[in-house]
Amino acid sequence: MPELITGPALIGVVGLAAYLLGSVPFGLVIARLFGLGELRQIGSGNIGATNVLRTGNKVAAALALILDAGKGAIAVLLARAALGEDAAQTAALAAFLGHCFPVFIGFQGGKGVATFLGTLLALAWPIGALACGTWLVTAVLSRISSLSALVAAASAPVWALLTGHGTAVLLCVALAALV
């Protein structure tokens, strides 16, 4: 856990702003823009990129992936630039929670894998890159996206320790538990 230097009121503002950003259901938005139907009625019913891919539109799925990862990364980068590492970790958790439990669609969101990876890439790119690599290797070997996500999430705290980012371990454990 990083040193707590930001005041509680500012941390609260960061958390709320990041949660609201994380709550934007980009998978639903992209599916509607591309005329792909109601995403929550397709495949797994989730709002994320994997379910957008189940519509058969790879461009739409790629956009959903980039936007879902990007909202987590942007929340982290803005919070870090404005206030510091404690705010960045708060933003990471809040954006992730926003994706999983979005206020805009009745708190029924996605699994948060893309947002999880985006936050890790922004928090500490070595952890994010290793988690992405873990996801990719597991996906190639198993051909199961959900298993890949679980293995990548479970590996993140280990990658944090091994890459010298000990202050991110607790956050990685919390995010992995939620994935």
C-alpha positions in Angstrom: 0.0 0.0 0.0 1.4 3.4 -0.9 2.0 6.1 1.7 -1.3 8.0 2.3 -0.6 11.6 1.5 -3.9 12.8 0.0 -6.6 14.1 2.3 -9.8 12.1 2.7 -12.0 14.6 0.9 -9.8 14.6 -2.2 -9.5 10.8 -2.1 -13.3 10.7 -2.0 -13.6 13.0 -5.0 -11.0 10.9 -6.9 -12.9 7.7 -5.9 -16.3 9.1 -7.1 -14.9 10.5 -10.4 -13.1 7.3 -11.2 -16.1 5.2 -10.3 -18.3 7.3 -12.6 -15.7 6.9 -15.4 -15.5 3.2 -14.8 -19.3 3.0 -14.9 -19.5 4.0 -18.5 -20.7 0.8 -20.2 -18.5 1.0 -23.4 -19.5 -2.5 -24.5 -23.2 -1.5 -24.6 -22.4 1.8 -26.2 -20.3 0.2 -28.9 -22.9 -2.6 -29.5 -25.6 0.0 -30.0 -23.5 2.3 -32.2 -22.6 -0.8 -34.4 -26.3 -2.0 -34.5 -25.3 -5.3 -32.8 -28.4 -5.6 -30.6 -28.8 -5.5 -26.9 -25.5 -6.9 -25.6 -27.1 -8.1 -22.3 -29.3 -10.5 -24.3 -26.3 -12.0 -26.3 -23.9 -14.7 -25.2 -23.0 -14.4 -21.5 -25.1 -11.2 -21.1 -22.0 -9.3 -19.9 -21.2 -5.8 -21.1 -17.5 -6.3 -21.8 -15.4 -6.8 -24.9 -15.5 -10.6 -24.9 -19.3 -10.5 -25.2 -19.1 -7.9 -27.9 -16.8 -10.3 -29.7 -19.5 -12.9 -29.5 -21.6 -10.7 -31.9 -19.0 -11.5 -34.5 -17.8 -7.9 -34.9 -14.1 -7.9 -34.2 -13.7 -4.1 -34.7 -16.5 -3.4 -32.2 -14.9 -5.9 -29.8 -11.5 -4.2 -30.2 -13.0 -0.8 -29.5 -14.8 -2.0 -26.4 -11.6 -3.6 -25.2 -9.6 -0.4 -25.7 -12.2 1.8 -24.2 -12.7 -0.5 -21.1 -9.0 -0.7 -20.5 -8.6 3.0 -21.3 -11.1 4.1 -18.7 -9.1 2.4 -16.0 -5.8 3.6 -17.2 -7.0 7.2 -17.6 -8.5 7.3 -14.1 -5.1 6.1 -12.7 -3.0 8.4 -14.7 -5.1 11.5 -14.0 -5.2 10.8 -10.3 -1.5 10.1 -10.1 -0.6 13.3 -12.0 -3.0 15.4 -9.9 -2.4 14.0 -6.4 0.0 11.0 -6.2 0.2 7.3 -5.8 -2.4 6.9 -3.1 -4.9 8.6 -5.3 -3.8 6.5 -8.3 -4.6 3.3 -6.4 -7.9 4.7 -5.2 -8.8 5.5 -8.8 -7.8 2.1 -10.0 -10.1 0.4 -7.5 -12.9 2.8 -8.0 -12.8 2.6 -11.9 -12.8 -1.2 -11.6 -15.7 -1.2 -9.3 -17.5 1.2 -11.6 -17.1 -1.2 -14.5 -18.3 -4.2 -12.4 -21.1 -2.4 -10.7 -22.1 0.6 -12.9 -24.5 3.0 -11.5 -25.8 3.9 -15.0 -27.2 0.4 -15.7 -28.4 -0.8 -12.4 -25.1 -2.0 -10.9 -25.0 -5.0 -13.3 -21.8 -4.7 -15.2 -19.0 -6.8 -16.6 -16.3 -9.0 -15.2 -13.8 -6.1 -15.4 -10.9 -7.9 -17.1 -10.1 -5.2 -19.6 -10.4 -2.5 -17.0 -8.3 -4.6 -14.6 -5.5 -4.9 -17.2 -5.8 -1.2 -18.1 -5.4 -0.1 -14.5 -2.4 -2.4 -14.0 -0.7 -1.1 -17.1 -1.1 2.5 -15.9 -0.2 1.7 -12.2 3.0 -0.2 -13.0 3.5 -1.2 -16.6 5.6 -4.3 -15.8 2.8 -5.8 -13.7 0.3 -5.0 -16.4 2.5 -6.3 -19.2 3.1 -9.5 -17.3 -0.6 -10.0 -16.5 -1.5 -9.4 -20.1 1.2 -11.9 -21.1 -0.2 -14.4 -18.6 -3.7 -13.9 -20.1 -2.4 -14.4 -23.6 -0.4 -17.6 -22.8 -3.3 -19.1 -20.9 -5.8 -18.2 -23.7 -3.5 -19.7 -26.4 -3.1 -22.9 -24.3 -6.7 -23.3 -23.0 -8.8 -21.3 -25.6 -10.9 -20.2 -22.6 -11.1 -16.4 -22.0 -12.6 -16.7 -18.5 -9.9 -19.1 -17.3 -7.3 -16.8 -18.8 -8.7 -13.8 -16.9 -8.6 -15.8 -13.6 -5.0 -16.9 -14.1 -3.9 -13.4 -15.1 -5.7 -11.9 -12.1 -4.3 -14.4 -9.7 -0.8 -13.8 -11.0 -0.9 -10.0 -10.7 0.1 -9.9 -6.9 3.0 -12.2 -7.7 4.1 -10.1 -10.6 3.8 -7.0 -8.3 6.2 -8.6 -5.8 8.6 -10.0 -8.4 8.9 -6.6 -10.2 9.5 -4.6 -7.0 6.1 -3.0 -6.8 5.2 -4.1 -3.3 3.0 -1.1 -2.7 0.6 -2.5 -5.4 0.3 -6.0 -3.9 -2.7 -5.3 -1.7 -4.6 -3.6 -4.6 -3.7 -6.5 -6.9 -5.1 -8.9 -4.4 -8.3 -7.0 -4.1 -8.8 -6.6 -7.8 -8.0 -10.3 -8.4 -10.5 -11.3 -5.8 -13.2 -9.2 -7.6 -12.3 -10.6 -11.0 
